[in-house]
Amino acid sequence: MKQFRILISISFLIISFAALSNSLSVEKVSEHLYVLSGKEYTTNIGLIALEDGLVLIDPMPGNNQFSELDREIRSIYDKPITFILNTHAHSDHTGGNEYFKKQGGKLIENAFNLDGFTHIKVKSHSAIDNIYYHEKSNTIFVGDVFDTSWHPTFYSGGIKGFNAAIDAILDLGDDQSLIIPGHGVPANKSSLLGFRKNTFEWINKIRELNQKGWDVERIMGDTQVQDILEKFNVNNKSSFLPQKAYKRFVERTITVIKREKHVKS
Ligand SMILES: [Zn+2]
């Protein structure tokens, strides 16, 4: 079953900070699929073994961890890196493309013909969000459409795009499918449904208060708003969101609501 181990390699040359950055988390999902992540961005990196090569999804552990990730990959599978896929164009997901292209990987925008994969495109977190379903391991990579370590970020697609993206993800695989969010712990379809429910609850509450004429500060101070926000704090972090991020989340939600006046959530 799932194994979780944290690899810490200590550099004897550079102590302190280097020792902190030299760690990757490595999770085995199946014989054919691993999920790794680095400390700097916590981006979930997919490593999938095909018959004669490896596919990497979002290979960005952090700017100082490329060679460490490369070593780790080679210690897991004795196969060449053949393809690189990105869930979307943000640098915390694409930052390793150049490095792994030099290791032989070919960056491909479309995985429609990649054996054993289903690839769909949605628009929610960014203009193009790629969803990759790997059949053999029944695993769906959904990028930042779904984040289990942060609040939802549906700013590109708005309410409509977010809803359509979640529907499209739910259509893939089955009830047992593992869902790999862009960041945070792996999840399943019932937690994705919970995430959508909480997101709509959030949007509806912000809309209600905004229509009452409340300003951003007052909305932020509302205990019901704070309670809904806390539902996204899956890991029960003591301080989930910095004030600045909280404020921006409220502001950007209001922008989406105004843009989609007639869309129900
Ligand atoms: Zn992103």
Residues whose N, C-alpha, C, O or C-beta is under 5 A from the ligand:
A	BS01	ZN	H90 D144
